[in-house]
Amino acid sequence: MASSTTPNGIYDVFLSFRGTDLRNNFIGHLYNALDQNGVFTFIDSEELRKGDQISQALMKAIEESCIAIIVFSDDYASSRWCLEELVKIMECKEQKDLIVLPVFYK
């Protein structure tokens, strides 16, 4: 699993998190550590704005990942987009054997 490129554009890890809580601290460090160890990781680099919908590209990235790391922070569940990601992740867990690793932050 430790490779900088994965066949067919499949990600090793998909990171799910509430951007406003963690983007510039914990997630940045986690992403860098994974990247430095050759783990091909999807991280959404754009914050969703009110009224925006989760893109099909984001849903496809979840489907194309081997592992999903969900970082639950205090405000994770208050985000509709995070909950939509979580639903998709759990669907992929059931249907595609996606490995799901929860991380409880603080």
N, C-alpha and C positions, 0 to 999 in steps of 0.2 A: 504494500500500500504506500510505501514511501517513495513517491516518484513526483517529478516536477510536471510531467504530462501523463495523462491517463487516457487509455483507449476510448475513442468515441466521445471525447469531451466530458467524460464522467468525472465528477468531483469525488475526492476521498471524503471530505467533510463539508457539511453545510452548517453555518453558524446562524442560529436564530436568537435574537436578542432585541431588547428595546433600545434603539439607538440613542435616545436622549439620555438614558441612564448610563450607558456603558461604552459608547463608541470611542471616546477619546481616552479611555483608561484600560480597564480590564480586557475588553475585546481586542483592542490594539495589541496588547501584550500577548494574548492568546494566539491571535492570528500570526503575529511575527514569529512566535515560537514554533507553531505548526509549519509555517513557510520555511523557516530556517532548517527544519528537519525533513524537508522534501514532501510535506503533506499538501496536496493540491486542495485548497480550501476556497469555498465560495463565501464571500462576504458582500452583502449589499452595501454599496458605497454611497447610495443616495437615500436621503431621508424621505419618507413619504409625507406628503402634505395633506392637510385635512381635505376630505373629499376625493382624494386619489384612491385608486384601487390597486391591489397587489398585481403586478404585471405577470403576464404569462411566462416571461423569462424567469421570474423568481420561482414560480410553481414548477417550471421545467427543471430548474436547478435542484430543487428538492427531490424531484423524481430521479434525477441523474446522480444523486449522491449515494455513497455507501453508508455513511454515518451522519447523523444529525446531532449536533450539540445544541441543546436548548439552555440558554442562560436565563434562569428565572430571577429577575430582580423585583424589587418592591412594586414597581409600576408595570411589569410585563403584562399582566392580565387586564390592565386598564386600556390597553391598545387593541383596537379592533383588528388591526393588521397583524399583530403578533398572534392573536387568537386564530385568525385565518391561516397563518403559517402553521400553527400548532395542529390544526385540524388536518391540513394537507400532510404534515409529517406523520401523524398517527395513521392516516389512510395508507401512506406508503409503508409504514411499519407493518401493517396488517397484510397488504397486498404484495409488497415487493421485498419484504424482509429487511427493510431499512433498520439499521441499528440506531437506537435513540439513547443518548446519554444526557440526563438532566444535570445541570449545575445550579446550585442554589447560591446566589450571590448575596452576601450579607443576610 
